Amino acid sequence: MVAVVDQVRRRLTMQTAEIAPGTTAIRSLDWDRDRFDIEFGLQNGTTYNSFLIQSEKTALVDTSHEKFRQLYLDTLTGLIDPTQLDYLIVSHTEPDHSGLVKDILTLAPEITIVGSKVAIQFLQDWLHQPFQSQIVKNGDRLDLGNEHELEFVIAPNLHWPDTIFSYDTKTQILYTCDAFGMHYCDDHTFDEDLDLLEEDFKYYYDCLMGPNARSVLSALKRMSQLPEVTTIATGHGPLLHHNLTELTGRYRQWSEEQAKAETTVAVFYLSNYGFSDRLAQAIAHGITKAGVIVEMMDLRSADLQDVKELVSIASGLVIGTPPTTGDILATVQTAIGTILGATNPKQSFGVFESGGADSESAYPLINKFRDLGLNPAFSPILVKDIPTETTYHLCEEAGTDLGQWLSRDRTIKQIKALDSDLEKALGRLSSGLYILTTQKGNLSSAMFASWVGQASFKPLGITVAVAKDRAIESLLHIGDRFVLNVLEEGNYQKLMKHFLKRLPPGADRFADVKTYPATNGSPILAEALAYMECEVKSRMDCGDHWTIYSTVSVGRVSKPDALPAVHHRKVGNHY
């Protein structure tokens, strides 16, 4: 039985569904949200999932985002008298899942909050009020009676350092919070249509879990020691049941591929401080696009020996600035001292400001790294106000630049690895020359392209191959729009030189280039021979590229008698 509450404020709705005997999903549906933590584009909204287990003892697994406060509390009190709640399981303390913990404590002051040691410490610092708590470790159990026994799995860095999974031995449901989730909002409680979900599931993994691939593999190993899991109750999107084996298998495959990377970058941040975790996640996502493995570590809770070991294996280091005051200052300064003491001059580094009210400037840290002989991989990311979409895109570009720099030797080796006859044969595939341009909100980007072809008549459609480490890739997801500018034979050298130029993160790709806006908002190059306005309809994973299929709605030729530029290569293992 599913109940849906009427739409309220920007289509915020509540859904409840019995997913097993004595177990109810309480889903907060945010239909219209098109960004999540700003840096990750969404096309299909998101959900915040909470769960109520009623037995001899009653447990609530996670809460919801504070924007759902009244809707969520009304729904919860319609299911149970909150004073009857015995336990609140906090899978992790990120505000979108624990935003209403304080409200639950007000309604149920005798409730016991269950979480990892780090989670309980975070809550004590945040709530500033006494509460009953129970710290759990890997393998610990909590008996709710009537065969409902929760077994806990420690799963740090998925994607916060305090994350735990909870497994109900009676219902065979595993509660995983962010892991295995996706930002997808609809009325279906479960993953009934895999085709609809695949794009969002993969994108969510790439943004949040890919930078923690080794932690994913560790969690999967611990999960394998549990009895059979028939449902994964995620914190976002539909619950996994119909396609559970397929989708968990993809997590394993993707993470194993990531973990094979020869180069590692350590990204250090501070959870629950300023915007440090979000900025770090955006940088980490950019790094992984270049095929480099990332290990993220929270300076607030990290073990110093783990910090030292991670720095010793890393080729690159990225660190968020610490606060200049506060209770965590001594802990963080000690961790930073450990990082500095374990570095070597061959490493590259990057520094970003965390954006806290008392955040230290980036430059003292930069000077310390320079004094140790390390070279900066990108200019410091300065945060003087609330980060915008542009800020997060800058972080992603900086991460990609770092990843590309660290993997340059591998790239050259791969270029030389192909058989000469094969590469010469591939080189006989000719193509045109194009500039792909796009504008999305305040973000604009462009890419010189040659792997372009018509793909369909009805509808009119084209395909474009885009390397995964291109900055523009994050602006070319399903529903995004762009302009394909066709270059003219004999009149393309100036534009080609401009758009092939390597620019620092955040630079204006269109500086000194004459453009005018298309009806879809993207720039049209005034010197282009022709242009087409396109909308992305699907993406296919092709190894180191995405093949992007798009429909064409508008087009125009400026010089009917001119010819398009043609690109001939001698070898086929690079552009």
DOMI-678291 format. One record per atom (N, C-alpha, C): x, y, z. Coordinates in steps of 0.02 Angstrom, whole numbers, plus 50000, padded with zeros to 5 digits. Layout:
BEGIN
XYZ;...
END
This chain:
BEGIN
500434994050000;500005000050000;500445006250000;500345010749952;500745016849947;500295022849956;500515027549997;500135033750006;500565039549985;500285044249945;500655050049923;500295056249947;500655060649982;500375066750009;500345071949954;499845076449955;499765081549904;500395085849898;500495088649839;501075092749825;501075099049868;501665100649894;501745106549936;502395109949919;502395116449905;502995120449895;503485117249847;503495119549787;503965117149736;503935109549731;503345106749738;503245099549730;503695095549778;503655097249841;503945093049893;503385088449918;503465081949910;502935077349930;503225071849974;502775068350007;502975062650049;502645056250023;503005050850029;502745044250009;502915039250063;502425035150082;502575029650128;502385023050094;502785017950107;502655011450077;502905005950123;502505000750133;502724995050172;503174990850127;503804990150145;504284986550102;504434979550128;504214978050189;504284971450219;503854971450282;503704965550310;503314965450371;503624969650426;503234974350453;503464978650506;503964983950484;504034984950419;504534989650393;504224994350343;504285000850355;503975005950313;504515010750287;504495011950221;504925017050192;504565023750196;504915028850219;504645035650221;505075039750174;504815041250115;505215044450063;505005051750053;505485056250058;505375063350045;505565064649973;505075066449932;505175067149860;505255074449841;505845076049815;506005082949794;506015082949717;505425084149688;505335083249617;505715088249574;505795094349597;506035099649554;506765101449565;507085098349612;507775100249625;508215098149566;508555103049535;508955101449476;509705101849490;509885103249552;510585102849572;510615099349639;511155095949653;511245092849719;511935094749743;511975098249801;512605100949825;512945105149771;512545107949726;512745112549673;513185109149621;513685105349642;514175103049593;513945097249549;513385094049567;513165088249528;512505089849494;512515090049427;511905091549391;511395085949396;510765087749405;510225082949408;509715084449355;509425079349326;508875080249279;508215077849308;508245073649359;507635070249382;507495071049456;507715076749486;507575077849556;507945072949601;507715072249663;508035067549709;507535065649763;507705060749803;507305058849861;507765058049921;507465058649980;507815057350043;507425051950079;507725046050086;507365040250111;507525038850184;506995037650222;507035035850292;506625029550302;506755025750356;506425019250364;506225018150437;505635015350446;505365013950513;505295006350521;505635003550571;505594996450586;505224995650653;504654992350651;504234991650711;504204984350732;504474982950791;504464976250820;504364977150896;504654972650936;504604973651009;504944980251028;505474981850993;505794988450996;505704991750928;505704998350927;505585001950865;506195006150848;506395005850784;506985009550761;506805013750700;507065019750698;507005024150640;507705024550608;507745022850545;508395023150509;508415029650469;508825034350493;508925040950461;508295045250465;508375051650449;507815056350449;507745059250378;507755065750371;507665068850305;508005075650305;507955078950248;508205085750240;507755090550278;508055095850304;507665100550345;507115104050305;507175104350238;506645107550198;505985103650203;506035097250223;505435093150230;505185092850303;505425097250346;505305096650418;504575095050434;504115099550417;503425098550438;503105092650402;503245091950337;502965086350299;503205079650328;503845079350343;504125073050369;503845071450439;503845076450482;503625075250551;502875073450553;502485076650510;501775074950506;501685067750482;502085065750433;502035058950407;502255053950460;502805055350494;503055050750546;502545049950602;502265055550626;501795055150682;501145051850660;501005051750595;500425048050570;500535040550571;501165038450575;501335031350576;501445028750646;501705033050691;501885030750758;501895036650805;501745035450867;501855040450920;502615040950930;502925046650915;503655047150919;503945045150986;503555045851040;503825043951105;503935036351110;503655032651062;503745025351061;504375023251023;504735028050995;505355026450960;505905024751011;506225019051001;506755016951047;507445018951020;507535018450954;508195019750925;508135024050863;508635028350853;508725031950790;509405029750763;509395026150707;510015023950675;510255029650628;510835032350642;511115037650600;511645034550555;511455033450492;511915030250445;512525034550432;512415041050426;512955045950430;512645052850442;513065057650458;512815064050484;512745069450432;512795067850369;512685072950317;511985075850326;511915082550320;511275085650337;510665083350298;510755080750238;510165078550200;509855072150228;510225068750272;509955062750304;509855063650380;510215068350409;510155069350482;509905076350498;509605079650450;509395086550460;508845087450512;508495081950529;507945082450577;508085078550641;508715076950654;508885073350715;508675077250777;508795083650776;508625087850834;507865087750846;507475087850792;506745087650798;506525080950828;506845075450807;506675068950834;506825068650909;507385071550929;507555071751001;507045075851041;506775081051011;506265084951045;505625080851055;505435077051003;504835072951007;504935066551048;505555064051048;505695057751083;506335058551124;506315062151179;506925063751217;507275057651245;506935051951252;507245045951281;507535041351227;507495043351165;507745039151111;508505038251116;508755032551093;509475031351091;509715031951019;510205036351009;510485037250942;511055032250932;511015028450878;511505023250863;511905025450802;512565025050808;512995026950752;513715024950764;514135026350715;514845025050724;515135030050774;515735028650798;516055033050846;516125040150818;516315040550755;516405047150723;515735050650718;515195047050700;514535050050694;514295052950760;514385049150814;514165051550879;514555057750900;515205057850885;515605063750901;515365069750861;515225068850797;514965074250756;514315077050785;513855072450804;513215074650831;513285078350897;513745076250938;513865079751001;514115086850988;514555087650939;514805094350921;514255098650890;513795095450855;513285099150818;512675100850860;512425096050899;511795096950935;511865101150998;512435100751031;512555104551093;512015103251145;511825096951151;511345094951202;511465087651219;511315085651280;511425078651299;510915074051264;511135068051247;510675063051219;510975056151232;510535051151234;510765044351244;511045041751178;511605038251181;511925035951120;512215028951129;512305025651073;512625019051071;513085018751012;513725018051025;514225017550972;514275010350949;514255009250883;514305002550856;514925001850812;515184995850811;515764994050770;515554988750720;516014987150674;515864982050624;515684975450656;515114972550637;514894966150664;514464966650726;514414972550756;513974973350815;513244972250795;512844970050844;512134968650831;511684972350880;511084973750856;510574977050897;509924973050889;509684970050944;509094965750942;508464969950953;508034970150903;507394973750909;506824969050929;506974962650935;506464957750953;506104954950893;505764949250903;505374946050850;505804944650788;506434942650800;506914940850748;507184946750708;506964952850723;507264958750692;507904960450729;508464958350701;509114959850732;509534963450680;509764969350698;510174973450653;510904971850663;511254970250608;511974969350609;512284975250572;512804978250601;513094984350574;513734982950536;513804986550480;514394986150438;514704993050434;515334993650454;515685000050450;515885001250377;515685007050350;515815008550279;516065015750272;516645017350300;516885024250298;516995026750227;516895033250218;517025036750155;516515035150100;515935032550119;515405031350069;514785035450087;514765042050075;515375045450055;515635049950111;515405048850173;515665052450230;516055047650275;516505050350317;516935046050357;516575042050411;515945043950427;515595040850483;515065035750461;515075033650398;514525029650371;514515022550399;513905020250413;513785013150430;513205010550387;513215004050372;512645000550344;512314996650401;511664995350393;511294991450443;510904985950407;510994979650429;510684973950398;510174970750445;509554970150423;509024967050463;508994959650444;509164955350492;509214948150478;508534945050461;507984948050485;507324945250472;507084946950401;507134953250382;506864955350318;507374954950262;508014953850279;508564953450231;508644960050192;508484965550227;508574972250198;509224975150225;509614978050180;510234981550199;510124988950188;510194992850241;510105000150238;510795003250227;510885006650170;511555008850150;511635016450143;511115020250156;511145027550150;511365029450079;511935033050071;512125035550005;512345029949957;512675024949982;512945019749938;512395016149899;512505015049835;512055011649789;511435015849772;511445022249792;510865026549778;510935030149712;510475034649700;510485038849640;510015044749652;510125050149616;509675055849621;509155055049566;508605051649585;508065050349538;507415050349577;506945054549556;506325055349593;505725053149550;505365048049573;504715046349545;504325042449597;503715040449578;503265037149627;503435029849640;503895027049601;504055019949609;504545019149668;504345015149716;504765013949775;505385009849757;505305005249709;505845000649692;506105001949621;506644998649604;507004999449540;506684995149486;506084996849467;505704992549420;505944993049348;506154998949327;506354999949257;507085002049254;507524997249242;508244998549243;508435003549188;508115003249130;508295007749075;508215015049095;507715016549136;507595023449157;508125025749207;508415021049244;508835022849301;509585022649286;509785019249233;510495017849222;510925024149220;510705029249183;511095035349176;511215038749243;510685039349283;510735042749347;511145038549397;511065031949393;511445027449438;512195028049425;512385028149361;513095028749343;513375035649361;512975040749347;513215047549360;513315048649435;512865045949475;512915046449548;513555042849571;513675036949544;514285033249562;514905037449544;514915040049483;515505043849460;515645049849505;515125053249526;515215059349565;515385057949638;515045053149668;515105052149741;515515046049761;515445040549725;515765034449746;516415032949709;516455034949646;517065033849607;517695036449641;517665042649670;518265045149706;518435041149769;518005036449788;518135032249847;518105024849828;518365023249769;518285016449741;518555011049788;519125012349819;519405007249863;518975006249925;518655011549948;518195010950005;517575007049984;517355007849921;516795003949895;516964996549896;517554994749874;517754987749872;517804984849943;518044988849990;518074986550060;517374985250087;516904989750070;516214988850094;515894982650061;516024981649997;515754975749963;516024969349994;516654969450014;516944963450046;516594962050112;516454967250151;516104966350215;515384964050202;515064966850150;514384964750134;514354957350116;514874954750084;514874947750063;514864942950122;515034945450181;515044941250241;514364941150276;513884945150251;513214945150278;512814939350249;512264937350281;511794932650249;511504935950185;511064932450152;510794934850089;510454941750097;510614946250050;510294952850048;509794952749990;509164953950004;508654953849951;508444960949930;508564965849973;508394972749958;508934977349986;509144982249947;509574987549973;509144993849978;509054996150040;508665002150053;509135008150054;509145011749999;509615017249990;509345023750019;509785028650027;509585035050054;509315039850001;509455038349937;509215042549882;508955038049826;508385040049796;508125036449739;507745030149757;507595025949707;507225019849720;507655014649758;507315010349794;507655004849829;507834999449779;508394996149789;508624991049742;508344984249763;507964981249719;507684974549732;507664970449668;507354973049616;507284969349554;507954968549518;508394973449524;509034973349488;509624973649537;509524971149597;510034971749649;510694968649629;510684962449604;511304959049586;511664962649529;511284964849479;511574968449422;511904974949445;511564978849486;511824985449504;512394985049554;512364980449602;512934979749647;513534976949609;513404972849558;513944970349516;514284975949478;513894980749456;514184986449421;514624990549468;514394991449530;514814994949579;515494991449586;515484984849590;516104981149596;516544982049534;516234981349475;516614981949412;516924988949406;516514994049416;516775000949409;517325002349460;517234999949521;517735001249573;518374997449561;518324991349536;518924987549520;519314990949464;518954993649415;519284997149360;519645003349386;519305007049431;519615013049461;520235011149501;520175005749540;520715003949586;521335001449549;521274999649485;521844997449446;522305003149426;522075009349434;522465015049414;523145014949449;523665016749411;524345016549437;524515022549480;524115027849473;524265034149507;523725035849557;523935038149616;523465039849670;523545047149690;522975050349703;522985057049731;522615056849798;522915059649849;522605060149915;522255066949921;521605066849937;521215072949946;521005073450019;521255078550053;521105079550124;520615085250133;520105084150173;519585089150184;519365088950256;518895093450274;518615093450342;517865092850336;517585087450363;516865086650362;516545091550410;515925093550394;515555098150437;515925104650451;516305106950401;516645113350409;516615117250343;516285122950345;516235126950285;515945122850228;516285123150171;516075119350112;516625114450092;517045112750140;517635108750126;517475102150092;516985098450119;516835091850092;516565092250021;516145097250007;515845097849940;516375099949889;516795104749908;517325106949862;517805101149848;517975097449901;518425091649892;518125086449846;517475085249853;517145080349811;517165082349738;517075088849724;517095091249655;517795090449626;518305092049665;518995091249642;519145083849630;518925079549676;519045072349669;518705069649606;518095071949592;517745069649532;518145071549470;518425077549469;518835079649412;519455075249404;519765073449460;520365069249457;520205062449427;519655059449448;519485052749424;519325052749350;519095058349323;518955058749251;519575057549209;520165058749239;520795057749204;521085050749215;520685046349246;520905039449256;521395038549313;521365043149362;521795042849420;521375041049481;521625036649524;521265034649584;521315039949638;520785040949675;520765045949728;520645042349795;520995044649846;520855042549915;520685048849954;520065049249979;519845055050017;519905053550091;520115058550129;520215057550200;520005063850238;519615062850291;519365068250332;519885069850387;520145075950386;520665077850435;520395078050506;519745078750512;519435079150579;519475072450616;519435066950579;519375060450611;519915055450590;520365057350546;520855052650518;521365050350570;521545043950566;522085041350607;522755043750577;523205046150619;523825049150594;524255044150556;524245037850576;524625032850539;524335031850469;523665031950465;523335031350399;523515037350355;523535043350386;523735049350348;524435048550320;524895046350362;525595045650341;525655040550285;525315034850291;525355029650240;525055031950173;524505035650176;524195038150115;524645043050079;524945047750116;525395052550086;525985049050053;526225043750084;526825040250059;526705036949992;526075035049975;525945031749912;525655036449859;525495042549878;525155047249833;525645050949788;525455051749725;525845055949679;525635063249683;525025064349706;524775071149713;524395071949778;524405078049804;524065079649867;523625085749857;523005085249881;522545090949881;522295091849952;522285098049976;522095099050046;521685105350053;521155104850094;520745110650110;521025114250170;520965120850170;521255124750225;520885123650290;521245123750346;520945122550411;520655129050441;520275128450495;520055134450531;520635137450570;520565143750590;521085146950630;520905146850704;520285144750720;520075144350790;519625138250798;519415136850860;518925131550870;519205125250901;518745120750920;518935114650956;519345109850914;519245109950848;519595105050806;520275107550782;520455113750800;521065116750773;521685112450787;521765110350850;522365106550868;522395099850830;521815096450825;521795090050790;521985090850717;521715095950685;521845096950614;522565099150602;522825103450645;523515105650637;524005099750644;523845095150689;524275089250697;524245084950634;523655084150605;523585080250544;523965083450486;523915090150480;524265093650427;525025092950437;525245093350499;525955092350513;526195085450491;525765080450501;525925073650479;525975073350403;525515076650369;525545076950295;526195080050272;526355085850299;526965089350278;527585085250292;527585081650347;528165077650365;528265071450322;527735069350286;527775063250246;527855064650171;527875070950151;527905072650080;528605071350051;528625071349984;529275071149950;529245075949891;529815078649868;529815083849817;529535081849749;529445075349737;529175073149673;528415073849669;528105075249725;527375075649726;527135082549703;526555082649672;526205088949655;525675090149708;525485096449717;524985097949768;524505103349743;523935103649777;523445108949765;523105110749830;522925117049838;522605119349900;521955123049882;521435121649920;520805125249912;520585127949979;520285133749979;520025136650041;519355133350057;519255131850121;518665127950141;518035132150146;518095138650150;517505142850151;517165143450218;517495141350272;517225142350339;517295149550361;516925151450412;516935158450435;517635160450457;518015155750485;518695157350509;519215153250472;519085151850408;519535147750368;520195151350356;520735147650362;521395150350349;521475151750274;521865156850258;522015158250188;522415152350158;522365151650093;522725146150060;523475147050060;523715153250064;524415154550050;524905152050103;524755152150167;525225149150215;525365141750201;524835137950183;524935130950166;525345130150102;525195134350053;525565134049990;526305135250002;526465140150044;527165141650058;527515135850093;527155132350137;527455126650171;527615120950122;527155119650075;527295114550025;527875116649980;527885122949960;528425125349917;529105124749952;529115126350017;529745125850055;530005118750057;529545113850050;529745106850050;529935104349980;529905108849931;530115107049863;529565104449818;528925104749840;528375102349799;528135107849751;527875105749694;527625110449644;526865110449643;526555116449638;525815116749635;525555114149569;525015110249572;524705107549512;524195112349482;523915116649524;523435121649499;523455127649546;523215133249522;523195139249563;522725138149622;522855141349678;522425140349737;521705142149722;521245138249748;520525139549740;520305143649800;520165150049787;520005154749841;519255155149849;519015154449910;518295154449924;518155159949975;517885165549952;517745171149996;517005172050010;516585167949977;515865168449985;515575161549976;514915160949978;514595154449967;514775152049897;515035146049890;515235143649823;514635143449776;514765145149714;514255144949662;514375139049616;513935138249568;514015133049517;514685133849482;514875140149470;515515141449437;516105139249480;516055140149546;516585138049592;516685130549589;516145126849590;516205119549589;516465117049522;516265120349468;516535118449403;517285119849399;517495125449429;518205127049433;518575121549471;518285119149526;518595113749564;518675107449522;518145105749485;518185099849443;518725100549390;518765106349358;519275107549307;519975107049337;520065109949398;520715109649431;520915102349444;520425098349467;520565091349479;520755087649416;520405089049361;520565085849297;521265087749273;521435094149281;522115096349262;522645092549302;522525091749367;523005087949408;523055080749385;522475077649372;522475070649349;522825069849283;522705074449236;523035074049171;523795074949177;524005079449220;524725080549230;525065074349258;524745071249307;525045065449339;525045059249294;524585058949246;524525053049203;524835054249134;525215059649126;525485061349059;525955055949033;526375053049076;526835047849053;526455041649030;525925039949066;525515034149046;525185035348979;524955041548968;524625043248905;525105042548846;525715044948855;526215044348802;526375037048788;526425033148841;526575025948834;526015022448795;525385024248808;524835021148773;524835023048699;525015029248684;525045031448614;525545027248575;526105025548607;526625021748573;526495014248571;525975012048607;525885004848617;525535001448559;525155005048517;524765001748465;525224999248408;525014993848377;525364991048320;525374996148263;525944996848229;526015002048178;525525001148120;525414994948097;524944993848042;524234995748062;524054993848123;523384995348147;523285002848153;523775006348182;523695013548191;523675017248124;524045014748075;524025017848009;523345016747975;523065010847985;522405009447957;521875013947989;521895014548055;521415018948090;521495026148067;522105028048052;522235034848030;521915036647964;521685031547926;521365032947862;520635034747869;520375034747931;519695037047943;519705044647946;519435047947896;519445055247895;518835057947931;518865064347948;518305067547984;518315074947971;517815078347996;517785085647989;518095089048049;518055095648050;518315099748105;517745104048132;517655103848197;517075107148228;517285110248295;516885115048316;516935117748384;516255116748417;516255112948471;515645111848509;515615117048565;515075120748571;515015126048621;514375124948662;514405126948725;513815126148768;513795131448822;513195132948843;513075137748898;512535134648942;512695133849007;512215130949054;512225135249117;511715139349125;511715144049180;512285148949171;512705149649222;513275154149218;513895150749190;513845144349174;514415140649149;514415140349073;514995141449044;515075140748972;515705136748959;515715133148903;516295129248886;516305127848812;516875125548788;516945124048716;517465118548707;517415115148650;517875109648636;517995109148561;518615108448542;518785106948472;518645099548461;518275097948409;518055091048398;518155089048325;518285082548316;518325079848248;517925073348241;517815069848296;517445063548292;516695064948296;516425067348240;515715069248236;515415065848174;514795063548179;514475060548121;513715060748127;513375060748069;512645060248071;512455053248091;511945052648134;511765046148162;511055043948143;510615048648124;509925046648109;509585051848065;509055049548028;508645054047988;508015056148027;507685051248058;507075052548095;507145049848166;507275054248214;507385061548207;508075063048179;508175069148157;508845071148136;509305070948197;509845067148191;510275066348249;511005065548230;511445067248276;512165066648266;512475063148327;513085060748318;513475058248375;514125062248379;514345063448440;514985066748453;515355062548505;515985061048492;516395057548542;516755062748584;516675062048650;516975066848697;517405063048747;518045064748751;518485061548799;518235062648869;518295057648912;518025058048979;518365063349022;518975065249004;519315070149045;519245077249018;518785078348970;518655085048946;518225088848996;518385095149006;517995099249053;517265099849032;517145100048967;516475101048941;516025094948953;516335089248968;515945082948975;515395083549027;515535087149082;515035087649135;514435091949115;514485095449058;513925099549034;513565096248976;513695089848965;513405086348908;513055079948930;512595080748978;512195075149001;511505075548969;511115070248977;510465069848945;510045075948962;509785079248911;509385085248921;509775091648911;510445091248914;510855097248903;510855099148829;510995105448815;510975108048747;511635111248729;511795110948665;512425113848641;512355115848568;512875119148543;512905120948472;513515117548441;513415114448384;513975111648346;514135116448290;514725119548293;514955124348243;515405120748192;515235121248128;515615118048075;516135123048049;516765120948048;517295125448025;517375125147949;517615130647921;517675131447848;518375129647823;518405125947769;519045124247738;519415130647719;520055131047740;520465136847725;520355142647772;519895142047819;519745147747864;519615145247935;519995140247956;519875137348022;520475137848069;521065139648042;521665139348082;521645143748144;521365149648138;521345154248195;520905151448251;520305149048232;519865146148283;520155139748312;520455135648270;520745129448295;521305130848345;521735135648329;522275137348374;522005139948440;521485144048437;521205146948498;520905141448543;520505136948515;520155132148556;520565125948574;521155125248543;521615119948564;522085122348618;522085128848631;522535131748681;522335129148750;522825127048789;522695124748857;522635130748903;522065131348936;521925137048980;521875134649052;522015139149100;521945137149170;521215136149188;521075132349241;520385131249262;520015137849274;519405138249248;518995144149259;519085149649207;519575148849161;519695154049111;519115154349061;519015160249032;518485161348982;518705158548915;518375153248893;518555150048830;518385154548770;517965159548779;517725163548723;518035170548721;518545171648761;518875178248762;519155179748692;518995185648666;519235188048601;518955184148542;518415180248553;518085176648498;517385179548490;517205181448429;516555184448416;516025178948414;515505179848456;514955174948459;514295178548463;513755174848451;513085177348465;512675171348490;512155172648530;511805167148563;511325163348517;511325156848524;510825152648490;510175152848529;509645150148500;509005150148535;509045145748598;509505140948599;509575136748659;510065139648710;510315145848695;510745149348743;511485148248733;511685143448693;512395141948683;512695146848632;513355148048635;513665152748588;513735149848517;513575153948468;513715152348398;514325156348378;514815153148347;515415156548325;515275160348261;515415166848261;515255171048203;515625168848141;516215165748148;516615163748090;516485156648068;515995153348099;515845146348080;515515146148011;515655140947973;515325139947909;514585138247918;514435134347969;513745132347983;513695130748057;513085130448082;512985128448151;512345124348157;512305120248209;511715116348224;511585116648299;510955117648318;510775117548389;510545110548407;510835107848461;510745100748477;510535099848550;510205094148563;510025092148630;510235084948642;510575083748697;510835077048713;510255072448731;510225066648697;509695061748710;509955055448743;510575053548730;510855047648763;511615047948760;511925043948804;512655043548807;512855036148811;513375034348774;513625027448777;514355027548800;514495023348849;515175022848876;515605019048827;516125022348802;516575019248752;517295019548776;517425016748834;518105016448860;518335023248885;518785026448847;519045032948868;518645038748840;518095037348805;517655042548777;516925041048794;516525046248792;515795045548790;515585046848718;515165042548690;514845044048626;514165046948642;514065053248622;513465056948641;513005057748580;512405054848586;511915055448532;511455061348548;511365065748499;510955071748508;510515072948448;509925075548461;509485077548406;509635084748387;509495086348324;509635092948297;508975096448282;508895102548307;508255106148300;508295112148254;508865115548253;508955121648213;509635121448181;509695123948119;510345124248086;510355129548032;510955131948017;511015137147965;511715136947936;511755138347870;512405138747835;512525146047817;513105148647835;513245155747821;513525156947751;513885151847724;514185152447657;514005146247616;513455146447578;513225140447542;513735137447494;514185141447467;514665138847418;515325136547448;515415137747513;516045135847545;516025128447565;516615125547575;516675118447594;516865117847668;516635112547700;516835111447770;517565109047774;517895110747828;518585108547838;518595100947850;519115097747823;519195090447830;519845089047866;519815084047910;520405082147950;520645075247928;521275074947904;521585068547886;522145067047936;522155061047962;522675059048009;523125053747977;523725053048003;524175047747981;524145041648027;523965042848089;523915037348137;523265038048175;523025032448202;522365032348234;522375031548309;522955032348341;522975031348413;522995037948452;522925043448418;522815049948451;522505054648400;522285060448424;521915065048380;522365067648323;
END
